[in-house]
């Protein structure tokens, strides 16, 4: 295992098809807190990796590695394990052939791989000299151990977080050990107004639970990825039916794909799809609603035509509440084509429609700022501003 030095420069890359960026940002912040310089590759570098092959040029990647003086290269892919490992193996082979690895006299002294657990296992098999793999469920302490960072580089605040992580893990281990979770049974909420029917309101289910002393509503975010779009949708419908049958879940949050959000109802030929279930029609949304009885259903807003998408979610999904990002999922973060101003204008129109429906609104905002390193004040203020904006447009109920 390579032990990271404070003089090292870490470069982080991912194929452009993978829209998962928050883990990279969190990982980068952790390293920067320890005084390590981190360079996150831009879209030009990631697109080149996405289409890597034996004969395609890697000029952009090579220039980025040399210009930024990259010593350690970290690769992340949170989608299909087979594809992720295949791209990683091709990338490493090309780096070796181009003389960029230290063993060939190049600057890169270590390689890291981040992905789903099966991908991490396969990556270690395909590239035995990979220095560390990260599944995403590691504690702060486990990450630091894998990096081999000296204790004196860890800031005081990180030490506090390490103690907190350790306490949480001990609590979780105790719960699993005593098997108390097996005693949890589904809660009968069938007495709630219009339970499981079209037109049921999440507020009614909450009030019913409060009246009868029930625990809070349980929600899970679900959205399988597969190379074949129809296969992914079919799998999601199957999962939805299983969750509905188990009666342990009250709210199904659809983990929709990037193309569902940015190119809904369009021809996706030739477009990269970054994870999540690729729903592309109102009819498929209606199938989700039918498969999910008696769960309430929620999904993401669109990244363009936001008011029209909100109306469609009402008509096809009877969405239990709307989640709006205001500034984000636009040109600001590269997740949408709207400018920030266009995004805000569309969001205010969507808010007025949501208000007319009487549905709640969730500001998908504060954590977007937090993931990008804002302080506590920024986190609170962004949520407050979004809530005030919603109230001015007639929204009466906020979901946090």
C-alpha positions in Angstrom: 0.0 0.0 0.0 1.3 3.4 -0.9 1.3 5.9 2.0 0.3 9.4 0.9 2.7 12.2 1.5 1.7 15.9 2.0 3.7 16.8 -1.1 1.6 14.5 -3.3 -0.9 15.8 -5.8 -4.1 13.7 -6.1 -6.0 13.7 -9.4 -9.7 12.4 -9.4 -11.4 11.2 -12.6 -14.6 9.5 -13.5 -16.3 8.6 -16.9 -18.6 11.4 -17.9 -21.6 9.0 -18.2 -21.6 8.7 -14.3 -23.5 11.6 -12.8 -22.4 10.7 -9.3 -20.1 13.6 -8.2 -20.9 14.2 -4.5 -18.7 11.3 -3.3 -15.7 12.7 -5.2 -16.3 16.1 -3.7 -16.5 14.8 -0.2 -13.4 12.6 -0.7 -11.5 15.6 -2.1 -12.5 17.8 0.9 -11.3 15.1 3.3 -7.9 15.1 1.6 -7.7 18.9 1.5 -8.5 19.1 5.2 -5.4 17.0 5.7 -3.3 19.4 3.6 -3.2 17.3 0.4 -3.6 19.1 -2.9 -6.4 17.6 -5.0 -7.3 18.2 -8.7 -10.7 17.1 -9.9 -10.8 16.4 -13.7 -13.0 18.5 -15.9 -15.6 17.3 -18.3 -13.1 17.3 -21.2 -10.9 14.7 -19.4 -13.8 12.6 -18.2 -15.3 12.4 -21.7 -12.0 11.1 -23.0 -12.0 8.4 -20.3 -15.7 7.5 -21.1 -14.7 6.5 -24.7 -11.4 5.0 -24.0 -10.1 2.3 -26.4 -6.8 1.0 -27.5 -6.5 3.3 -30.5 -8.2 6.5 -29.3 -6.0 9.4 -28.3 -5.7 10.4 -24.6 -4.0 13.7 -25.3 -6.3 15.7 -22.9 -5.8 13.3 -20.0 -2.1 13.1 -20.5 -1.8 16.9 -20.7 -3.9 17.2 -17.5 -1.8 14.7 -15.6 1.5 16.4 -16.6 0.3 20.0 -16.3 -1.3 19.4 -12.8 1.7 17.3 -11.7 -0.5 14.4 -10.7 1.2 11.8 -8.5 -1.9 9.7 -7.5 -4.8 8.9 -9.8 -8.2 8.1 -8.3 -10.9 6.7 -10.5 -14.6 6.6 -9.5 -17.5 4.7 -11.2 -20.8 4.1 -9.3 -22.8 2.4 -12.1 -22.6 -1.1 -13.6 -19.6 -3.0 -12.0 -18.6 -4.8 -15.2 -18.5 -1.7 -17.3 -16.7 0.3 -14.6 -14.0 -2.2 -14.1 -13.5 -2.6 -17.9 -13.0 1.1 -18.3 -10.6 1.2 -15.4 -8.5 -1.7 -16.7 -8.3 -0.1 -20.1 -7.3 3.2 -18.6 -4.5 1.6 -16.5 -3.2 -0.3 -19.5 -3.1 2.9 -21.6 -1.3 4.7 -18.8 1.3 2.0 -18.7 1.8 2.0 -22.5 2.1 5.8 -22.4 4.8 5.6 -19.8 2.8 7.5 -17.2 3.0 4.9 -14.4 6.0 5.1 -12.0 7.1 1.6 -12.8 7.5 2.8 -16.4 9.3 5.9 -15.4 6.2 8.1 -15.2 4.8 10.4 -12.5 1.9 8.3 -11.2 3.0 6.4 -8.1 -0.4 5.1 -6.9 -3.9 4.2 -8.2 -7.2 4.2 -6.4 -10.5 2.8 -7.4 -14.0 3.8 -6.1 -17.2 2.0 -6.9 -19.9 -0.4 -5.8 -18.6 -3.4 -3.7 -18.7 -5.9 -6.6 -16.8 -3.5 -8.8 -14.1 -3.0 -6.1 -13.6 -6.7 -5.8 -13.3 -7.1 -9.6 -11.0 -4.1 -9.9 -8.6 -5.6 -7.4 -8.6 -8.8 -9.5 -8.1 -7.1 -12.9 -5.5 -4.6 -11.6 -3.7 -6.4 -8.7 -1.4 -3.4 -8.1 -4.2 -1.0 -7.4 -3.3 0.6 -4.1 -6.7 1.1 -2.5 -10.4 0.5 -3.3 -13.3 2.4 -1.8 -16.9 1.1 -1.7 -18.4 4.3 -0.3 -19.4 2.9 3.1 -16.1 3.4 4.8 -15.8 5.4 7.9 -13.5 8.5 8.0 -11.1 6.4 10.0 -11.1 3.5 7.5 -10.5 5.9 4.6 -7.5 7.4 6.4 -6.1 4.0 7.1 -6.4 3.0 3.4 -4.6 6.2 2.4 -1.8 5.6 5.0 -2.0 9.2 6.1 0.2 10.1 9.1 -1.8 11.0 12.2 -0.3 14.5 12.4 -1.9 15.5 9.1 -5.4 14.8 10.4 -7.0 18.1 11.6 -8.6 18.3 15.1 -12.1 18.5 13.7 -11.6 15.3 11.7 -10.5 13.6 15.0 -13.9 14.6 16.5 -15.7 13.2 13.5 -13.7 9.9 13.8 -15.0 9.5 17.4 -18.5 10.2 16.2 -18.3 7.7 13.4 -16.9 5.1 15.8 -19.8 5.6 18.2 -22.4 5.3 15.3 -20.8 2.1 14.1 -20.8 0.6 17.6 -24.5 1.5 17.9 -25.3 -0.1 14.5 -23.3 -3.2 15.4 -25.1 -3.6 18.6 -28.5 -3.3 16.9 -27.5 -6.0 14.4 -26.0 -8.2 17.1 -29.1 -8.3 19.3 -31.3 -8.7 16.2 -33.9 -6.3 17.6 -34.6 -5.0 14.1 -36.3 -8.4 13.3 -39.0 -7.4 15.7 -40.0 -4.4 13.6 -43.3 -5.1 11.9 -45.3 -3.2 9.3 -47.5 -0.4 10.6 -51.2 -0.5 9.7 -51.9 3.0 8.3 -55.0 1.9 6.3 -57.2 4.1 8.4 -55.6 7.2 6.8 -57.8 9.2 4.5 -57.9 7.7 1.0 -55.1 5.3 2.0 -53.3 4.0 -1.1 -55.8 5.6 -3.5 -55.3 8.3 -6.1 -55.5 11.7 -4.4 -54.2 10.6 -1.0 -52.2 13.4 0.6 -49.0 12.8 2.5 -50.1 15.4 5.1 -53.2 13.2 5.9 -51.0 10.2 6.4 -48.7 12.2 8.7 -51.7 13.5 10.8 -53.1 10.0 11.0 -49.8 8.7 12.3 -49.6 11.5 14.9 -53.1 10.8 16.1 -52.4 7.1 16.6 -48.9 7.5 18.0 -47.2 5.8 15.1 -43.5 6.3 14.2 -42.6 8.8 11.4 -43.3 7.8 7.8 -40.5 5.7 6.2 -39.0 6.7 2.9 -36.4 5.0 0.6 -34.6 6.3 -2.5 -34.6 3.5 -5.2 -33.5 3.4 -8.8 -31.6 0.5 -10.5 -29.2 1.1 -13.3 -28.7 -1.2 -16.3 -27.3 -0.7 -19.8 -30.6 -1.8 -21.3 -33.3 0.9 -20.6 -36.3 -1.4 -20.7 -34.5 -4.0 -18.5 -33.8 -1.3 -15.9 -37.5 -0.1 -15.9 -38.8 -3.6 -15.6 -36.4 -4.3 -12.7 -37.5 -1.1 -11.0 -41.2 -2.1 -11.3 -40.4 -5.5 -9.8 -38.6 -3.8 -6.9 -41.5 -1.4 -6.5 -44.0 -4.3 -6.2 -41.8 -6.1 -3.6 -41.5 -2.9 -1.5 -45.3 -2.3 -1.7 -46.0 -5.9 -0.7 -43.6 -5.7 2.3 -45.6 -2.8 3.7 -42.5 -1.5 5.6 -42.1 1.5 3.4 -44.5 4.5 3.3 -42.9 6.6 0.6 -41.0 5.5 -2.5 -38.6 8.1 -3.8 -37.7 7.4 -7.4 -34.0 7.5 -8.2 -34.5 8.7 -11.8 -31.7 8.8 -14.3 -30.0 12.0 -15.5 -31.7 11.6 -18.9 -35.1 11.2 -17.2 -34.5 14.6 -15.6 -32.8 16.4 -18.6 -34.3 14.8 -21.7 -37.7 13.3 -20.7 -39.8 12.1 -23.6 -37.0 12.6 -26.1 -34.9 10.3 -28.3 -31.9 9.2 -26.2 -29.9 7.7 -29.0 -26.3 8.5 -28.6 -26.7 10.2 -25.2 -24.8 9.1 -22.1 -27.1 8.1 -19.2 -25.6 8.6 -15.7 -27.3 6.1 -13.4 -30.7 5.7 -11.9 -33.9 4.2 -13.4 -34.3 5.6 -17.0 -38.1 6.4 -17.1 -39.0 8.2 -20.3 -42.8 8.4 -20.6 -45.8 9.3 -18.5 -47.1 5.8 -19.1 -44.1 4.3 -17.4 -44.6 6.7 -14.4 -48.2 5.5 -14.2 -47.0 1.9 -14.1 -44.8 2.9 -11.1 -47.8 4.3 -9.3 -49.9 1.2 -9.9 -47.1 -1.1 -8.8 -46.4 0.9 -5.7 -49.9 0.7 -4.1 -50.3 1.7 -1.2 -47.0 3.6 -1.1 -46.9 7.3 -1.8 -44.5 8.2 -4.7 -42.1 11.1 -5.1 -39.5 11.9 -7.8 -37.0 14.6 -8.9 -38.0 17.6 -10.9 -36.8 18.1 -14.5 -33.8 20.1 -15.3 -35.7 22.0 -18.0 -39.4 22.6 -18.7 -39.7 22.5 -15.0 -43.4 23.6 -14.8 -44.4 21.1 -17.5 -42.6 18.3 -15.7 -44.3 19.2 -12.5 -47.7 19.0 -14.2 -46.8 15.7 -15.7 -45.7 14.3 -12.4 -49.1 15.3 -11.0 -51.1 13.7 -13.9 -49.1 10.5 -14.3 -47.7 9.8 -10.8 -50.0 11.7 -8.4 -46.7 12.8 -6.9 -47.0 13.2 -3.1 -44.7 16.2 -3.0 -42.5 18.1 -5.4 -38.7 18.4 -4.9 -37.2 21.6 -6.5 -33.5 22.5 -6.7 -33.8 26.3 -7.6 -30.2 27.2 -8.4 -28.9 23.6 -8.9 -29.3 21.1 -11.7 -28.5 23.8 -14.2 -25.4 25.2 -15.9 -24.1 26.0 -12.4 -23.3 22.3 -11.8 -23.5 21.0 -15.3 -26.6 18.9 -14.6 -28.9 21.0 -16.8 -28.9 23.4 -19.8 -30.8 26.2 -18.0 -28.8 29.3 -16.9 -29.3 30.0 -13.1 -31.8 32.8 -14.0 -33.7 30.6 -16.4 -33.9 27.9 -13.7 -35.2 30.3 -11.1 -37.8 31.6 -13.5 -39.1 28.1 -14.4 -39.0 27.1 -10.7 -41.2 30.1 -9.7 -43.8 29.1 -12.4 -43.6 25.5 -11.1 -44.2 26.7 -7.6 -47.4 28.5 -8.6 -48.6 25.3 -10.2 -47.7 23.2 -7.1 -49.5 25.7 -5.0 -52.7 25.3 -7.1 -52.5 21.5 -6.5 -52.2 21.9 -2.7 -49.1 19.6 -2.6 -46.1 20.2 -0.4 -42.7 21.2 -1.7 -39.2 20.0 -0.7 -36.3 22.4 -1.3 -33.6 20.1 -2.8 -31.2 22.9 -2.0 -29.3 23.1 1.4 -27.5 19.8 1.0 -26.4 20.7 -2.5 -24.6 23.7 -1.0 -23.2 21.6 1.8 -21.9 18.9 -0.5 -19.8 21.6 -2.2 -18.3 22.9 1.0 -20.5 25.7 2.3 -20.5 26.5 6.0 -23.5 26.0 8.3 -24.8 29.5 7.8 -24.9 29.0 4.0 -26.7 25.7 4.5 -29.4 27.3 6.7 -29.8 30.5 4.7 -30.2 28.6 1.4 -33.0 26.5 2.9 -34.6 29.6 4.4 -34.6 31.5 1.1 -36.1 28.5 -0.8 -38.8 28.2 1.9 -39.6 31.9 1.7 -39.7 31.8 -2.1 -42.2 28.9 -1.9 -44.4 30.7 0.6 -44.6 33.8 -1.6 -45.9 31.6 -4.4 -48.7 30.0 -2.3 -47.0 26.9 -0.9 -48.4 26.0 2.5 -46.5 22.9 3.4 -42.7 22.3 3.3 -41.0 18.9 3.4 -37.5 18.7 4.8 
